[in-house]
Amino acid sequence: MTHATPSSKTLRAIRGSFLDFTDDPFYVPESESVRYVADGLLVLEDGKVKDFGDYNTLQPKYTDLEITSYPGRLIVPGFIDTHIHFPQTEMIAAYGEQLLEWLSQYTFPTEGKFKDKDYAQKVASFFLDELLKNGTTTALVFAAVFPQSADAFFEEAYRRNLRMIAGKVMMDRNAPDFLMDTADSSYHDSKALIEKWHKKGRLLYAVTPRFAVTSTDAQLQMAGKLLQEFPDVYLHTHLSENVDEVELVAKLFPDSNGYLDVYDQAGLVGKRSVFAHGVQLTDAEFERLSETGAAIAFCPTSNLFLGSGLFKLTKAKSDQYPVHIGLGTDIGAGTSFSLLVTAHVAYKVVQLQRQRLSPFRAMFLATLGGARALYLDDILGNFEPGKEADFVVLDAQATPLMAFRNPRSVATSLEELADQVFSLIVMGDDRAVHATYIMGELAYTKEGDR
């Protein structure tokens, strides 16, 4: 009988085929930015990556190692959703309006239910389970206007040890009375939530004015004050989604030089500022986002569902004025929790502009690209040693059609891998997620209970 060494008791490993990114394939050739290990070993210690590389090279370094093998599966870093609304889970697929009408008819009445914390907790639990089922391990999340809705979300995320960012909505005009706060109350409620939840476990806070239409200048100034007082929290809001919205913002803020400038004047544009959509941005606004280090959450299923338009991804990833970009599902205007589906629709949005989004670039946006947009790439986004071990096991043969399309489960070259990844993006959804790991622990599997 062999006895494990003391250090080996905390060491575990995953064996399979691994794909991650060491740099941005929009700017660095894919041959240099894509890392593929056909038969790899991911060594885990206390929830973090201890070592990573070729199985035959690494395995002899570790004695008595407990190895979980996923033959024929592709393992990627956990997906990162840079824009989603947990209170809109139950109103996904609400029919037939554009943005401003959709908010009034469907969104605001639904969000009114989140005054009841027990109800918010129930939805938060379902929502987080749905994320894990879809391979999403980190998300930037809107709660509702009620502080207890944010508490409910954070409690459920903390219980699951998730790396989540969220905030209570700030909204003091152009909304129903039952959903409005004030500039002062939104400041005090947000401050209390920051002090309670920011950096508790793996949780982070985002100051969250809904969008310029529903915040007075006084409230936006209060949001800016919070960012000054807590410089490492996030700013999360909407920007230039819809033509009518942009026109309304111009009327509401006549002294601004465009939509982004409304936020800029309040001190809300900088690193860790994430703006959802950006479909109608001007060239000058793209330049400003680039120079400040702010990010855009590209939400293609939502942009098509609400008829908002086609996001200019190629413009955002230009050489001259590069902007941090992540993918957002934007549930519930978005139509799927799956970032595979979201990447699939992103590909089509780019195609409609007679441009191209390669499979690796799409997968980068869902992983390391999202981590960079959130300034979390020092702890998330790939398999570098020391990073938090959130990852997803994908099955390219998850359905009969996918198995027929991908008869060989393990790619033997980057060209083969690109083809397999593209088929996963176009044909995959939650069914292609075989397992999801959080801090090295199995959090979801198709073959057993969570």
PERAPE-V867577 format. One record per helix or strand. SS is the DSSP state (hx for helix, st for strand). FROM is the first residue (numbers start at 1). LEN is the number of residues. If there is no record, write none. Layout:
BEGIN
SS	FROM	LEN
SS	FROM	LEN
END
This chain:
BEGIN
hx	6	4
st	11	11
hx	30	4
st	34	12
st	48	7
hx	55	7
st	66	12
st	79	7
hx	86	6
hx	99	17
hx	117	17
st	136	7
hx	147	13
st	163	5
st	169	2
hx	177	3
hx	183	15
st	204	6
hx	212	3
hx	217	13
st	234	6
hx	243	10
hx	259	7
st	273	5
hx	283	10
st	295	4
hx	300	6
hx	313	4
st	324	4
hx	339	13
hx	359	8
hx	368	6
st	388	1
st	391	4
hx	400	6
hx	414	14
hx	430	3
st	433	6
st	441	5
END
